[in-house]
Amino acid sequence: MMICTPYITLRNGKRLFAHEKGLEAFCFEVTPEQHKKYMEKKAKEEEKKKKQDESEEKEE
């Protein structure tokens, strides 16, 4: 499975944009298992953020 993104984040925390290198996007190959693991992690982070936002709204 190919994943393409307009930027990558370097180890030092800076973002490198594809257009800076004359590309439309950075593309790389991942296995379906890696993709599934990433999507599960992202969903978990979004759920955590949603709960945090709800608790902040209740405090106001």
N, C-alpha and C positions, 0 to 999 in steps of 0.2 A: 504494500500500500504506500503510495506517495503522499507525503504531507508537504504543502507549500505555504510559506508565510512571508509577508513583506519585510520582516525584520527578525533578527536573532539577538539574544542577549548574551553578551560575552561574560566570561568568568569574573571580570572586574566590575560588572554591573552595567556597563555601557551598552546601548543598543546600536547595532550595526544594521542600517537599512539597505535593502537590496539595490535601490536606485543609486546609492552612493558607489556601488560596484558595477553599475551598468546593467543590472538585472531587473526583471520584474518581480521576482520572488526567489527566496532560497527554498530549494526542494530537497527532501531527503527521504530515504526508504525506512519504513518501520514495519514490524510484524503486526498482524492483527491482535496478538496478545498485548504488545506494547501499547497499541492504540486504545484497546479496551481498558487497560490499567490507567492510562492517562485520563481517559474520559471519566472513569469512576472517581479518580482523585479530584478532578475539576468539579464534579457534581457535589462531592462531599464539602469542598471549600465553599461553593456557592450556598449550600444549605447552612453551613456554619455562619456565613456572612448574613444571610437572611434572618436567622435567629437573633444575631447580634443587633441588627437593625431594628427588629421588632422590640427587643428589650429596651433599646435606647428610646424608641417612640413611647413606650409605656412610662418611662421615667419622666418624660416631658409633660 
